[in-house]
Amino acid sequence: MDSGGAIVFGDVCVDGHVDGCVYRVVTHVHHDHIVRLDRSAVESRYVLATHITHELLEELGLYVPKRKRIALGYGDRMCVDDVCIKLDYAHHIPGSSQVVIESRSGTYAYSGDFKSVGDKTKPPTGVDILVVDATYGDPAFKRPPEDVIIGELVKLVKTLLTKGPVSIYAYYGKAQEVMLMLREYGVDAPFIASSKHWRIARRLEKFGYVIKDLVLDGSRESHEILRDGWYIKFEHFSKYRCVRNGSPSQSHILLTGWLFHTPIRAVGKNKWIVAFSDHADFEELILYVDLSRPRRLIVDSSRGGVVAKRFAEYVDRVLGIHAEAQP
Ligand SMILES: [Zn+2]
């Protein structure tokens, strides 16, 4: 692991850039996984990602020359000489992948970000070295089951809509997942989305993620809906900090991974935080490593911080797998 956050396997660098990286892989479009992509776009020969990730990179204004883009489907391999790069499905945001590198010297894998281990995210097996992202790798980081959290979130949104408009604050990808989920659970108030959330949702349509009654904030249609006062507005996670008292009938919901042991917490008169995360919690991380059973585990501390070291010690002690945190 490079100190800048790149996972390096020979000529391949994943989610960060190092000098001499020939094949840059992007697991998904979150900002801590597109580190120094501008360098790779210039210096690397190819940039590999899923079709959706390439599409979203373009939408977010992260330029990769078309001739350098290689779009892989899940399970597809790109092989050069005796090295193959394979992307496997990761349940996180649309387009997310795990990376498996097969070479004569061994098989290496990087988890990227993920959740729903076992049924949706299938950990790689037969791996010599596994690099895992362990954002929530502390035993205290446990969330209630996801179906419980979803049930509580839907109930909260439906109740708040009877009192006035609702704003939901979430990262790219997670917002679109929640939009689809709320429709699935019968929430039919119009959605108004900030420009980037709206454009990402539009791009995802061609991959089958179709969100009904989604309107761009600032459009003529959105003005009418705003006047009606019955809607859900989707904003980027970072906008939650800017929420001031405003209208007493307007409710604000922040979707975060940093709430544990309870699905929902009220944090003010009209403000709520909900433990809806796109990351595995501690139990799921352990399950991931246990199902994968690599010969050696490296825990990504450039993204996991001090928790990475604690997680590595736990794995070493409890699962008996040689583990260390890097860099
Ligand atoms: Zn992510």
Boltz pocket constraint, residues with backbone or C-beta under 6 A from the ligand:
constraints:
  - pocket:
      binder: B
      contacts: [[A, 28], [A, 30], [A, 92], [A, 113]]
      max_distance: 6.0
